[in-house]
């Protein structure tokens, strides 16, 4: 049964994407970006692209990279004068 579940999970992770870019979990993408899960959640509320499957959230590194390039530096707080 465990093998069937692993096969199914692998199929779900790769379905619907022409490229074979792996989906990254919240923890994985937070580690790549060097931010906390709380920060990642705030960015998601601000429009960070994600893919929800089976109650879980996944990210494509390329989509996250493009999103962050299109925004002002999300790590830098603006100072009010």
mmCIF file of the N, C-alpha and C atoms, coordinates in Angstrom:
data_MODEL
# 
_entry.id   MODEL 
# 
loop_
_atom_site.group_PDB 
_atom_site.id 
_atom_site.type_symbol 
_atom_site.label_atom_id 
_atom_site.label_alt_id 
_atom_site.label_comp_id 
_atom_site.label_asym_id 
_atom_site.label_entity_id 
_atom_site.label_seq_id 
_atom_site.pdbx_PDB_ins_code 
_atom_site.Cartn_x 
_atom_site.Cartn_y 
_atom_site.Cartn_z 
_atom_site.occupancy 
_atom_site.B_iso_or_equiv 
_atom_site.pdbx_formal_charge 
_atom_site.auth_seq_id 
_atom_site.auth_comp_id 
_atom_site.auth_asym_id 
_atom_site.auth_atom_id 
_atom_site.pdbx_PDB_model_num 
ATOM 1   N N  . UNK A 1 1  ? 0.826  -1.194 0.000   1.00 0.00 ? 1  UNK A N  1 
ATOM 2   C CA . UNK A 1 1  ? 0.000  0.000  0.000   1.00 0.00 ? 1  UNK A CA 1 
ATOM 3   C C  . UNK A 1 1  ? 0.872  1.261  0.000   1.00 0.00 ? 1  UNK A C  1 
ATOM 4   N N  . UNK A 1 2  ? 1.945  1.214  0.777   1.00 0.00 ? 2  UNK A N  1 
ATOM 5   C CA . UNK A 1 2  ? 2.844  2.361  0.842   1.00 0.00 ? 2  UNK A CA 1 
ATOM 6   C C  . UNK A 1 2  ? 3.420  2.673  -0.539  1.00 0.00 ? 2  UNK A C  1 
ATOM 7   N N  . UNK A 1 3  ? 3.781  1.631  -1.291  1.00 0.00 ? 3  UNK A N  1 
ATOM 8   C CA . UNK A 1 3  ? 4.330  1.831  -2.630  1.00 0.00 ? 3  UNK A CA 1 
ATOM 9   C C  . UNK A 1 3  ? 3.311  2.468  -3.561  1.00 0.00 ? 3  UNK A C  1 
ATOM 10  N N  . UNK A 1 4  ? 2.051  2.060  -3.456  1.00 0.00 ? 4  UNK A N  1 
ATOM 11  C CA . UNK A 1 4  ? 0.984  2.651  -4.278  1.00 0.00 ? 4  UNK A CA 1 
ATOM 12  C C  . UNK A 1 4  ? 0.837  4.135  -3.964  1.00 0.00 ? 4  UNK A C  1 
ATOM 13  N N  . UNK A 1 5  ? 0.884  4.464  -2.680  1.00 0.00 ? 5  UNK A N  1 
ATOM 14  C CA . UNK A 1 5  ? 0.759  5.861  -2.268  1.00 0.00 ? 5  UNK A CA 1 
ATOM 15  C C  . UNK A 1 5  ? 1.929  6.677  -2.789  1.00 0.00 ? 5  UNK A C  1 
ATOM 16  N N  . UNK A 1 6  ? 3.138  6.125  -2.706  1.00 0.00 ? 6  UNK A N  1 
ATOM 17  C CA . UNK A 1 6  ? 4.313  6.836  -3.215  1.00 0.00 ? 6  UNK A CA 1 
ATOM 18  C C  . UNK A 1 6  ? 4.222  7.032  -4.721  1.00 0.00 ? 6  UNK A C  1 
ATOM 19  N N  . UNK A 1 7  ? 3.732  6.010  -5.440  1.00 0.00 ? 7  UNK A N  1 
ATOM 20  C CA . UNK A 1 7  ? 3.540  6.138  -6.888  1.00 0.00 ? 7  UNK A CA 1 
ATOM 21  C C  . UNK A 1 7  ? 2.533  7.226  -7.200  1.00 0.00 ? 7  UNK A C  1 
ATOM 22  N N  . UNK A 1 8  ? 1.423  7.244  -6.469  1.00 0.00 ? 8  UNK A N  1 
ATOM 23  C CA . UNK A 1 8  ? 0.376  8.238  -6.678  1.00 0.00 ? 8  UNK A CA 1 
ATOM 24  C C  . UNK A 1 8  ? 0.909  9.635  -6.388  1.00 0.00 ? 8  UNK A C  1 
ATOM 25  N N  . UNK A 1 9  ? 1.627  9.785  -5.279  1.00 0.00 ? 9  UNK A N  1 
ATOM 26  C CA . UNK A 1 9  ? 2.185  11.093 -4.908  1.00 0.00 ? 9  UNK A CA 1 
ATOM 27  C C  . UNK A 1 9  ? 3.140  11.579 -5.985  1.00 0.00 ? 9  UNK A C  1 
ATOM 28  N N  . UNK A 1 10 ? 3.958  10.699 -6.515  1.00 0.00 ? 10 UNK A N  1 
ATOM 29  C CA . UNK A 1 10 ? 4.884  11.075 -7.589  1.00 0.00 ? 10 UNK A CA 1 
ATOM 30  C C  . UNK A 1 10 ? 4.155  11.520 -8.829  1.00 0.00 ? 10 UNK A C  1 
ATOM 31  N N  . UNK A 1 11 ? 3.053  10.847 -9.160  1.00 0.00 ? 11 UNK A N  1 
ATOM 32  C CA . UNK A 1 11 ? 2.267  11.222 -10.336 1.00 0.00 ? 11 UNK A CA 1 
ATOM 33  C C  . UNK A 1 11 ? 1.599  12.567 -10.125 1.00 0.00 ? 11 UNK A C  1 
ATOM 34  N N  . UNK A 1 12 ? 1.063  12.805 -8.933  1.00 0.00 ? 12 UNK A N  1 
ATOM 35  C CA . UNK A 1 12 ? 0.403  14.074 -8.644  1.00 0.00 ? 12 UNK A CA 1 
ATOM 36  C C  . UNK A 1 12 ? 1.396  15.213 -8.719  1.00 0.00 ? 12 UNK A C  1 
ATOM 37  N N  . UNK A 1 13 ? 2.599  14.996 -8.233  1.00 0.00 ? 13 UNK A N  1 
ATOM 38  C CA . UNK A 1 13 ? 3.611  16.048 -8.224  1.00 0.00 ? 13 UNK A CA 1 
ATOM 39  C C  . UNK A 1 13 ? 4.040  16.458 -9.624  1.00 0.00 ? 13 UNK A C  1 
ATOM 40  N N  . UNK A 1 14 ? 3.930  15.570 -10.604 1.00 0.00 ? 14 UNK A N  1 
ATOM 41  C CA . UNK A 1 14 ? 4.435  15.891 -11.933 1.00 0.00 ? 14 UNK A CA 1 
ATOM 42  C C  . UNK A 1 14 ? 3.350  16.089 -12.979 1.00 0.00 ? 14 UNK A C  1 
ATOM 43  N N  . UNK A 1 15 ? 2.091  15.821 -12.663 1.00 0.00 ? 15 UNK A N  1 
ATOM 44  C CA . UNK A 1 15 ? 1.015  15.962 -13.643 1.00 0.00 ? 15 UNK A CA 1 
ATOM 45  C C  . UNK A 1 15 ? 0.802  17.414 -14.045 1.00 0.00 ? 15 UNK A C  1 
ATOM 46  N N  . UNK A 1 16 ? 0.461  17.620 -15.305 1.00 0.00 ? 16 UNK A N  1 
ATOM 47  C CA . UNK A 1 16 ? 0.054  18.939 -15.766 1.00 0.00 ? 16 UNK A CA 1 
ATOM 48  C C  . UNK A 1 16 ? 1.179  19.921 -16.002 1.00 0.00 ? 16 UNK A C  1 
ATOM 49  N N  . UNK A 1 17 ? 2.421  19.481 -15.950 1.00 0.00 ? 17 UNK A N  1 
ATOM 50  C CA . UNK A 1 17 ? 3.543  20.376 -16.192 1.00 0.00 ? 17 UNK A CA 1 
ATOM 51  C C  . UNK A 1 17 ? 4.354  19.854 -17.361 1.00 0.00 ? 17 UNK A C  1 
ATOM 52  N N  . UNK A 1 18 ? 4.484  20.657 -18.416 1.00 0.00 ? 18 UNK A N  1 
ATOM 53  C CA . UNK A 1 18 ? 5.227  20.191 -19.581 1.00 0.00 ? 18 UNK A CA 1 
ATOM 54  C C  . UNK A 1 18 ? 6.700  19.951 -19.271 1.00 0.00 ? 18 UNK A C  1 
ATOM 55  N N  . UNK A 1 19 ? 7.283  20.765 -18.430 1.00 0.00 ? 19 UNK A N  1 
ATOM 56  C CA . UNK A 1 19 ? 8.676  20.595 -18.041 1.00 0.00 ? 19 UNK A CA 1 
ATOM 57  C C  . UNK A 1 19 ? 8.717  19.662 -16.847 1.00 0.00 ? 19 UNK A C  1 
ATOM 58  N N  . UNK A 1 20 ? 9.847  19.081 -16.601 1.00 0.00 ? 20 UNK A N  1 
ATOM 59  C CA . UNK A 1 20 ? 9.978  18.164 -15.478 1.00 0.00 ? 20 UNK A CA 1 
ATOM 60  C C  . UNK A 1 20 ? 10.585 18.859 -14.263 1.00 0.00 ? 20 UNK A C  1 
ATOM 61  N N  . UNK A 1 21 ? 10.215 20.090 -14.038 1.00 0.00 ? 21 UNK A N  1 
ATOM 62  C CA . UNK A 1 21 ? 10.688 20.811 -12.867 1.00 0.00 ? 21 UNK A CA 1 
ATOM 63  C C  . UNK A 1 21 ? 9.972  20.267 -11.633 1.00 0.00 ? 21 UNK A C  1 
ATOM 64  N N  . UNK A 1 22 ? 10.716 19.883 -10.604 1.00 0.00 ? 22 UNK A N  1 
ATOM 65  C CA . UNK A 1 22 ? 10.064 19.299 -9.432  1.00 0.00 ? 22 UNK A CA 1 
ATOM 66  C C  . UNK A 1 22 ? 9.311  20.346 -8.613  1.00 0.00 ? 22 UNK A C  1 
ATOM 67  N N  . UNK A 1 23 ? 8.249  19.902 -7.984  1.00 0.00 ? 23 UNK A N  1 
ATOM 68  C CA . UNK A 1 23 ? 7.530  20.754 -7.056  1.00 0.00 ? 23 UNK A CA 1 
ATOM 69  C C  . UNK A 1 23 ? 8.264  20.711 -5.720  1.00 0.00 ? 23 UNK A C  1 
ATOM 70  N N  . UNK A 1 24 ? 8.393  21.863 -5.097  1.00 0.00 ? 24 UNK A N  1 
ATOM 71  C CA . UNK A 1 24 ? 9.071  21.952 -3.812  1.00 0.00 ? 24 UNK A CA 1 
ATOM 72  C C  . UNK A 1 24 ? 8.049  22.219 -2.709  1.00 0.00 ? 24 UNK A C  1 
ATOM 73  N N  . UNK A 1 25 ? 8.261  21.614 -1.563  1.00 0.00 ? 25 UNK A N  1 
ATOM 74  C CA . UNK A 1 25 ? 7.368  21.829 -0.418  1.00 0.00 ? 25 UNK A CA 1 
ATOM 75  C C  . UNK A 1 25 ? 7.629  23.208 0.179   1.00 0.00 ? 25 UNK A C  1 
ATOM 76  N N  . UNK A 1 26 ? 6.783  23.600 1.104   1.00 0.00 ? 26 UNK A N  1 
ATOM 77  C CA . UNK A 1 26 ? 6.969  24.890 1.781   1.00 0.00 ? 26 UNK A CA 1 
ATOM 78  C C  . UNK A 1 26 ? 8.330  24.938 2.477   1.00 0.00 ? 26 UNK A C  1 
ATOM 79  N N  . UNK A 1 27 ? 8.661  23.856 3.155   1.00 0.00 ? 27 UNK A N  1 
ATOM 80  C CA . UNK A 1 27 ? 9.922  23.802 3.884   1.00 0.00 ? 27 UNK A CA 1 
ATOM 81  C C  . UNK A 1 27 ? 11.117 23.877 2.928   1.00 0.00 ? 27 UNK A C  1 
ATOM 82  N N  . UNK A 1 28 ? 11.025 23.175 1.801   1.00 0.00 ? 28 UNK A N  1 
ATOM 83  C CA . UNK A 1 28 ? 12.117 23.178 0.818   1.00 0.00 ? 28 UNK A CA 1 
ATOM 84  C C  . UNK A 1 28 ? 12.318 24.563 0.212   1.00 0.00 ? 28 UNK A C  1 
ATOM 85  N N  . UNK A 1 29 ? 11.232 25.216 -0.209  1.00 0.00 ? 29 UNK A N  1 
ATOM 86  C CA . UNK A 1 29 ? 11.377 26.526 -0.854  1.00 0.00 ? 29 UNK A CA 1 
ATOM 87  C C  . UNK A 1 29 ? 11.816 27.587 0.161   1.00 0.00 ? 29 UNK A C  1 
ATOM 88  N N  . UNK A 1 30 ? 11.347 27.469 1.406   1.00 0.00 ? 30 UNK A N  1 
ATOM 89  C CA . UNK A 1 30 ? 11.794 28.403 2.448   1.00 0.00 ? 30 UNK A CA 1 
ATOM 90  C C  . UNK A 1 30 ? 13.300 28.255 2.661   1.00 0.00 ? 30 UNK A C  1 
ATOM 91  N N  . UNK A 1 31 ? 13.795 27.015 2.636   1.00 0.00 ? 31 UNK A N  1 
ATOM 92  C CA . UNK A 1 31 ? 15.226 26.775 2.783   1.00 0.00 ? 31 UNK A CA 1 
ATOM 93  C C  . UNK A 1 31 ? 16.023 27.340 1.618   1.00 0.00 ? 31 UNK A C  1 
ATOM 94  N N  . UNK A 1 32 ? 15.496 27.175 0.410   1.00 0.00 ? 32 UNK A N  1 
ATOM 95  C CA . UNK A 1 32 ? 16.161 27.713 -0.786  1.00 0.00 ? 32 UNK A CA 1 
ATOM 96  C C  . UNK A 1 32 ? 16.253 29.234 -0.698  1.00 0.00 ? 32 UNK A C  1 
ATOM 97  N N  . UNK A 1 33 ? 15.171 29.860 -0.236  1.00 0.00 ? 33 UNK A N  1 
ATOM 98  C CA . UNK A 1 33 ? 15.119 31.319 -0.177  1.00 0.00 ? 33 UNK A CA 1 
ATOM 99  C C  . UNK A 1 33 ? 15.757 31.889 1.092   1.00 0.00 ? 33 UNK A C  1 
ATOM 100 N N  . UNK A 1 34 ? 15.977 31.045 2.087   1.00 0.00 ? 34 UNK A N  1 
ATOM 101 C CA . UNK A 1 34 ? 16.560 31.509 3.345   1.00 0.00 ? 34 UNK A CA 1 
ATOM 102 C C  . UNK A 1 34 ? 15.595 32.339 4.166   1.00 0.00 ? 34 UNK A C  1 
ATOM 103 N N  . UNK A 1 35 ? 14.301 31.974 4.130   1.00 0.00 ? 35 UNK A N  1 
ATOM 104 C CA . UNK A 1 35 ? 13.289 32.686 4.905   1.00 0.00 ? 35 UNK A CA 1 
ATOM 105 C C  . UNK A 1 35 ? 12.538 31.697 5.789   1.00 0.00 ? 35 UNK A C  1 
ATOM 106 N N  . UNK A 1 36 ? 11.817 32.213 6.757   1.00 0.00 ? 36 UNK A N  1 
ATOM 107 C CA . UNK A 1 36 ? 11.026 31.358 7.640   1.00 0.00 ? 36 UNK A CA 1 
ATOM 108 C C  . UNK A 1 36 ? 9.715  30.965 6.965   1.00 0.00 ? 36 UNK A C  1 
ATOM 109 N N  . UNK A 1 37 ? 9.046  29.958 7.513   1.00 0.00 ? 37 UNK A N  1 
ATOM 110 C CA . UNK A 1 37 ? 7.742  29.554 6.996   1.00 0.00 ? 37 UNK A CA 1 
ATOM 111 C C  . UNK A 1 37 ? 6.713  30.661 7.197   1.00 0.00 ? 37 UNK A C  1 
ATOM 112 N N  . UNK A 1 38 ? 6.871  31.448 8.247   1.00 0.00 ? 38 UNK A N  1 
ATOM 113 C CA . UNK A 1 38 ? 5.966  32.575 8.492   1.00 0.00 ? 38 UNK A CA 1 
ATOM 114 C C  . UNK A 1 38 ? 6.110  33.608 7.378   1.00 0.00 ? 38 UNK A C  1 
ATOM 115 N N  . UNK A 1 39 ? 7.347  33.931 7.014   1.00 0.00 ? 39 UNK A N  1 
ATOM 116 C CA . UNK A 1 39 ? 7.600  34.871 5.914   1.00 0.00 ? 39 UNK A CA 1 
ATOM 117 C C  . UNK A 1 39 ? 7.044  34.328 4.609   1.00 0.00 ? 39 UNK A C  1 
ATOM 118 N N  . UNK A 1 40 ? 7.259  33.050 4.368   1.00 0.00 ? 40 UNK A N  1 
ATOM 119 C CA . UNK A 1 40 ? 6.744  32.423 3.157   1.00 0.00 ? 40 UNK A CA 1 
ATOM 120 C C  . UNK A 1 40 ? 5.224  32.540 3.107   1.00 0.00 ? 40 UNK A C  1 
ATOM 121 N N  . UNK A 1 41 ? 4.555  32.312 4.232   1.00 0.00 ? 41 UNK A N  1 
ATOM 122 C CA . UNK A 1 41 ? 3.093  32.418 4.290   1.00 0.00 ? 41 UNK A CA 1 
ATOM 123 C C  . UNK A 1 41 ? 2.642  33.853 3.978   1.00 0.00 ? 41 UNK A C  1 
ATOM 124 N N  . UNK A 1 42 ? 3.347  34.832 4.501   1.00 0.00 ? 42 UNK A N  1 
ATOM 125 C CA . UNK A 1 42 ? 3.019  36.235 4.219   1.00 0.00 ? 42 UNK A CA 1 
ATOM 126 C C  . UNK A 1 42 ? 3.175  36.528 2.733   1.00 0.00 ? 42 UNK A C  1 
ATOM 127 N N  . UNK A 1 43 ? 4.221  36.008 2.120   1.00 0.00 ? 43 UNK A N  1 
ATOM 128 C CA . UNK A 1 43 ? 4.428  36.200 0.680   1.00 0.00 ? 43 UNK A CA 1 
ATOM 129 C C  . UNK A 1 43 ? 3.321  35.524 -0.115  1.00 0.00 ? 43 UNK A C  1 
ATOM 130 N N  . UNK A 1 44 ? 2.857  34.353 0.355   1.00 0.00 ? 44 UNK A N  1 
ATOM 131 C CA . UNK A 1 44 ? 1.751  33.665 -0.320  1.00 0.00 ? 44 UNK A CA 1 
ATOM 132 C C  . UNK A 1 44 ? 0.492  34.533 -0.285  1.00 0.00 ? 44 UNK A C  1 
ATOM 133 N N  . UNK A 1 45 ? 0.241  35.177 0.850   1.00 0.00 ? 45 UNK A N  1 
ATOM 134 C CA . UNK A 1 45 ? -0.913 36.077 0.947   1.00 0.00 ? 45 UNK A CA 1 
ATOM 135 C C  . UNK A 1 45 ? -0.745 37.269 0.023   1.00 0.00 ? 45 UNK A C  1 
ATOM 136 N N  . UNK A 1 46 ? 0.512  37.613 -0.286  1.00 0.00 ? 46 UNK A N  1 
ATOM 137 C CA . UNK A 1 46 ? 0.809  38.727 -1.180  1.00 0.00 ? 46 UNK A CA 1 
ATOM 138 C C  . UNK A 1 46 ? 0.877  38.326 -2.647  1.00 0.00 ? 46 UNK A C  1 
ATOM 139 N N  . UNK A 1 47 ? 0.551  37.061 -2.950  1.00 0.00 ? 47 UNK A N  1 
ATOM 140 C CA . UNK A 1 47 ? 0.489  36.655 -4.344  1.00 0.00 ? 47 UNK A CA 1 
ATOM 141 C C  . UNK A 1 47 ? 1.560  35.687 -4.821  1.00 0.00 ? 47 UNK A C  1 
ATOM 142 N N  . UNK A 1 48 ? 2.408  35.203 -3.936  1.00 0.00 ? 48 UNK A N  1 
ATOM 143 C CA . UNK A 1 48 ? 3.430  34.240 -4.332  1.00 0.00 ? 48 UNK A CA 1 
ATOM 144 C C  . UNK A 1 48 ? 2.753  33.019 -4.952  1.00 0.00 ? 48 UNK A C  1 
ATOM 145 N N  . UNK A 1 49 ? 3.119  32.647 -6.192  1.00 0.00 ? 49 UNK A N  1 
ATOM 146 C CA . UNK A 1 49 ? 2.445  31.526 -6.858  1.00 0.00 ? 49 UNK A CA 1 
ATOM 147 C C  . UNK A 1 49 ? 2.734  30.194 -6.165  1.00 0.00 ? 49 UNK A C  1 
ATOM 148 N N  . UNK A 1 50 ? 1.668  29.426 -5.956  1.00 0.00 ? 50 UNK A N  1 
ATOM 149 C CA . UNK A 1 50 ? 1.810  28.111 -5.343  1.00 0.00 ? 50 UNK A CA 1 
ATOM 150 C C  . UNK A 1 50 ? 0.800  27.161 -5.964  1.00 0.00 ? 50 UNK A C  1 
ATOM 151 N N  . UNK A 1 51 ? 1.010  25.890 -5.726  1.00 0.00 ? 51 UNK A N  1 
ATOM 152 C CA . UNK A 1 51 ? 0.144  24.845 -6.268  1.00 0.00 ? 51 UNK A CA 1 
ATOM 153 C C  . UNK A 1 51 ? -0.350 24.003 -5.105  1.00 0.00 ? 51 UNK A C  1 
ATOM 154 N N  . UNK A 1 52 ? -1.661 23.924 -4.936  1.00 0.00 ? 52 UNK A N  1 
ATOM 155 C CA . UNK A 1 52 ? -2.239 23.152 -3.840  1.00 0.00 ? 52 UNK A CA 1 
ATOM 156 C C  . UNK A 1 52 ? -2.710 21.814 -4.375  1.00 0.00 ? 52 UNK A C  1 
ATOM 157 N N  . UNK A 1 53 ? -2.244 20.754 -3.735  1.00 0.00 ? 53 UNK A N  1 
ATOM 158 C CA . UNK A 1 53 ? -2.615 19.403 -4.142  1.00 0.00 ? 53 UNK A CA 1 
ATOM 159 C C  . UNK A 1 53 ? -2.812 18.545 -2.898  1.00 0.00 ? 53 UNK A C  1 
ATOM 160 N N  . UNK A 1 54 ? -4.001 18.005 -2.777  1.00 0.00 ? 54 UNK A N  1 
ATOM 161 C CA . UNK A 1 54 ? -4.277 17.106 -1.665  1.00 0.00 ? 54 UNK A CA 1 
ATOM 162 C C  . UNK A 1 54 ? -4.064 17.734 -0.308  1.00 0.00 ? 54 UNK A C  1 
ATOM 163 N N  . UNK A 1 55 ? -4.423 18.992 -0.153  1.00 0.00 ? 55 UNK A N  1 
ATOM 164 C CA . UNK A 1 55 ? -4.263 19.674 1.128   1.00 0.00 ? 55 UNK A CA 1 
ATOM 165 C C  . UNK A 1 55 ? -2.843 20.133 1.418   1.00 0.00 ? 55 UNK A C  1 
ATOM 166 N N  . UNK A 1 56 ? -1.961 19.987 0.464   1.00 0.00 ? 56 UNK A N  1 
ATOM 167 C CA . UNK A 1 56 ? -0.569 20.424 0.636   1.00 0.00 ? 56 UNK A CA 1 
ATOM 168 C C  . UNK A 1 56 ? -0.263 21.542 -0.349  1.00 0.00 ? 56 UNK A C  1 
ATOM 169 N N  . UNK A 1 57 ? 0.774  22.296 -0.043  1.00 0.00 ? 57 UNK A N  1 
ATOM 170 C CA . UNK A 1 57 ? 1.159  23.422 -0.888  1.00 0.00 ? 57 UNK A CA 1 
ATOM 171 C C  . UNK A 1 57 ? 2.548  23.158 -1.448  1.00 0.00 ? 57 UNK A C  1 
ATOM 172 N N  . UNK A 1 58 ? 2.686  23.349 -2.764  1.00 0.00 ? 58 UNK A N  1 
ATOM 173 C CA . UNK A 1 58 ? 3.960  23.152 -3.445  1.00 0.00 ? 58 UNK A CA 1 
ATOM 174 C C  . UNK A 1 58 ? 4.294  24.375 -4.286  1.00 0.00 ? 58 UNK A C  1 
ATOM 175 N N  . UNK A 1 59 ? 5.566  24.497 -4.613  1.00 0.00 ? 59 UNK A N  1 
ATOM 176 C CA . UNK A 1 59 ? 6.050  25.639 -5.382  1.00 0.00 ? 59 UNK A CA 1 
ATOM 177 C C  . UNK A 1 59 ? 6.946  25.163 -6.508  1.00 0.00 ? 59 UNK A C  1 
ATOM 178 N N  . UNK A 1 60 ? 6.907  25.907 -7.612  1.00 0.00 ? 60 UNK A N  1 
ATOM 179 C CA . UNK A 1 60 ? 7.886  25.725 -8.681  1.00 0.00 ? 60 UNK A CA 1 
ATOM 180 C C  . UNK A 1 60 ? 8.946  26.802 -8.483  1.00 0.00 ? 60 UNK A C  1 
ATOM 181 N N  . UNK A 1 61 ? 10.188 26.383 -8.402  1.00 0.00 ? 61 UNK A N  1 
ATOM 182 C CA . UNK A 1 61 ? 11.276 27.324 -8.150  1.00 0.00 ? 61 UNK A CA 1 
ATOM 183 C C  . UNK A 1 61 ? 11.298 28.446 -9.180  1.00 0.00 ? 61 UNK A C  1 
ATOM 184 N N  . UNK A 1 62 ? 11.049 28.115 -10.451 1.00 0.00 ? 62 UNK A N  1 
ATOM 185 C CA . UNK A 1 62 ? 11.086 29.123 -11.512 1.00 0.00 ? 62 UNK A CA 1 
ATOM 186 C C  . UNK A 1 62 ? 9.984  30.169 -11.317 1.00 0.00 ? 62 UNK A C  1 
ATOM 187 N N  . UNK A 1 63 ? 8.789  29.737 -10.909 1.00 0.00 ? 63 UNK A N  1 
ATOM 188 C CA . UNK A 1 63 ? 7.687  30.689 -10.684 1.00 0.00 ? 63 UNK A CA 1 
ATOM 189 C C  . UNK A 1 63 ? 7.989  31.606 -9.501  1.00 0.00 ? 63 UNK A C  1 
ATOM 190 N N  . UNK A 1 64 ? 8.545  31.027 -8.449  1.00 0.00 ? 64 UNK A N  1 
ATOM 191 C CA . UNK A 1 64 ? 8.895  31.824 -7.270  1.00 0.00 ? 64 UNK A CA 1 
ATOM 192 C C  . UNK A 1 64 ? 9.978  32.838 -7.639  1.00 0.00 ? 64 UNK A C  1 
ATOM 193 N N  . UNK A 1 65 ? 10.966 32.382 -8.399  1.00 0.00 ? 65 UNK A N  1 
ATOM 194 C CA . UNK A 1 65 ? 12.054 33.270 -8.819  1.00 0.00 ? 65 UNK A CA 1 
ATOM 195 C C  . UNK A 1 65 ? 11.515 34.444 -9.650  1.00 0.00 ? 65 UNK A C  1 
ATOM 196 N N  . UNK A 1 66 ? 10.638 34.159 -10.595 1.00 0.00 ? 66 UNK A N  1 
ATOM 197 C CA . UNK A 1 66 ? 10.044 35.221 -11.428 1.00 0.00 ? 66 UNK A CA 1 
ATOM 198 C C  . UNK A 1 66 ? 9.220  36.186 -10.581 1.00 0.00 ? 66 UNK A C  1 
ATOM 199 N N  . UNK A 1 67 ? 8.463  35.662 -9.631  1.00 0.00 ? 67 UNK A N  1 
ATOM 200 C CA . UNK A 1 67 ? 7.651  36.502 -8.753  1.00 0.00 ? 67 UNK A CA 1 
ATOM 201 C C  . UNK A 1 67 ? 8.536  37.453 -7.954  1.00 0.00 ? 67 UNK A C  1 
ATOM 202 N N  . UNK A 1 68 ? 9.612  36.914 -7.386  1.00 0.00 ? 68 UNK A N  1 
ATOM 203 C CA . UNK A 1 68 ? 10.488 37.744 -6.563  1.00 0.00 ? 68 UNK A CA 1 
ATOM 204 C C  . UNK A 1 68 ? 11.243 38.777 -7.395  1.00 0.00 ? 68 UNK A C  1 
ATOM 205 N N  . UNK A 1 69 ? 11.573 38.435 -8.641  1.00 0.00 ? 69 UNK A N  1 
ATOM 206 C CA . UNK A 1 69 ? 12.234 39.406 -9.524  1.00 0.00 ? 69 UNK A CA 1 
ATOM 207 C C  . UNK A 1 69 ? 11.303 40.558 -9.867  1.00 0.00 ? 69 UNK A C  1 
ATOM 208 N N  . UNK A 1 70 ? 9.998  40.293 -9.933  1.00 0.00 ? 70 UNK A N  1 
ATOM 209 C CA . UNK A 1 70 ? 9.047  41.320 -10.331 1.00 0.00 ? 70 UNK A CA 1 
ATOM 210 C C  . UNK A 1 70 ? 8.652  42.245 -9.178  1.00 0.00 ? 70 UNK A C  1 
ATOM 211 N N  . UNK A 1 71 ? 9.059  41.903 -7.973  1.00 0.00 ? 71 UNK A N  1 
ATOM 212 C CA . UNK A 1 71 ? 8.707  42.697 -6.801  1.00 0.00 ? 71 UNK A CA 1 
ATOM 213 C C  . UNK A 1 71 ? 9.925  43.460 -6.300  1.00 0.00 ? 71 UNK A C  1 
ATOM 214 N N  . UNK A 1 72 ? 9.683  44.567 -5.581  1.00 0.00 ? 72 UNK A N  1 
ATOM 215 C CA . UNK A 1 72 ? 10.807 45.204 -4.893  1.00 0.00 ? 72 UNK A CA 1 
ATOM 216 C C  . UNK A 1 72 ? 11.352 44.200 -3.869  1.00 0.00 ? 72 UNK A C  1 
ATOM 217 N N  . UNK A 1 73 ? 12.553 44.392 -3.411  1.00 0.00 ? 73 UNK A N  1 
ATOM 218 C CA . UNK A 1 73 ? 13.179 43.449 -2.498  1.00 0.00 ? 73 UNK A CA 1 
ATOM 219 C C  . UNK A 1 73 ? 12.245 43.135 -1.328  1.00 0.00 ? 73 UNK A C  1 
ATOM 220 N N  . UNK A 1 74 ? 11.688 41.909 -1.264  1.00 0.00 ? 74 UNK A N  1 
ATOM 221 C CA . UNK A 1 74 ? 10.731 41.586 -0.209  1.00 0.00 ? 74 UNK A CA 1 
ATOM 222 C C  . UNK A 1 74 ? 11.350 41.472 1.170   1.00 0.00 ? 74 UNK A C  1 
ATOM 223 N N  . UNK A 1 75 ? 12.665 41.330 1.243   1.00 0.00 ? 75 UNK A N  1 
ATOM 224 C CA . UNK A 1 75 ? 13.328 41.213 2.541   1.00 0.00 ? 75 UNK A CA 1 
ATOM 225 C C  . UNK A 1 75 ? 13.670 42.562 3.162   1.00 0.00 ? 75 UNK A C  1 
ATOM 226 N N  . UNK A 1 76 ? 13.681 43.592 2.324   1.00 0.00 ? 76 UNK A N  1 
ATOM 227 C CA . UNK A 1 76 ? 14.074 44.908 2.808   1.00 0.00 ? 76 UNK A CA 1 
ATOM 228 C C  . UNK A 1 76 ? 12.835 45.677 3.239   1.00 0.00 ? 76 UNK A C  1 
ATOM 229 N N  . UNK A 1 77 ? 12.841 46.137 4.467   1.00 0.00 ? 77 UNK A N  1 
ATOM 230 C CA . UNK A 1 77 ? 11.747 46.950 4.973   1.00 0.00 ? 77 UNK A CA 1 
ATOM 231 C C  . UNK A 1 77 ? 12.004 48.393 4.536   1.00 0.00 ? 77 UNK A C  1 
ATOM 232 N N  . UNK A 1 78 ? 10.933 49.059 4.147   1.00 0.00 ? 78 UNK A N  1 
ATOM 233 C CA . UNK A 1 78 ? 11.097 50.450 3.775   1.00 0.00 ? 78 UNK A CA 1 
ATOM 234 C C  . UNK A 1 78 ? 11.068 51.298 5.031   1.00 0.00 ? 78 UNK A C  1 
ATOM 235 N N  . UNK A 1 79 ? 11.947 52.274 5.079   1.00 0.00 ? 79 UNK A N  1 
ATOM 236 C CA . UNK A 1 79 ? 12.036 53.150 6.238   1.00 0.00 ? 79 UNK A CA 1 
ATOM 237 C C  . UNK A 1 79 ? 11.214 54.390 5.978   1.00 0.00 ? 79 UNK A C  1 
ATOM 238 N N  . UNK A 1 80 ? 10.293 54.687 6.901   1.00 0.00 ? 80 UNK A N  1 
ATOM 239 C CA . UNK A 1 80 ? 9.474  55.893 6.773   1.00 0.00 ? 80 UNK A CA 1 
ATOM 240 C C  . UNK A 1 80 ? 10.272 57.088 7.261   1.00 0.00 ? 80 UNK A C  1 
ATOM 241 N N  . UNK A 1 81 ? 10.171 58.171 6.501   1.00 0.00 ? 81 UNK A N  1 
ATOM 242 C CA . UNK A 1 81 ? 10.913 59.375 6.888   1.00 0.00 ? 81 UNK A CA 1 
ATOM 243 C C  . UNK A 1 81 ? 9.973  60.442 7.387   1.00 0.00 ? 81 UNK A C  1 
# 
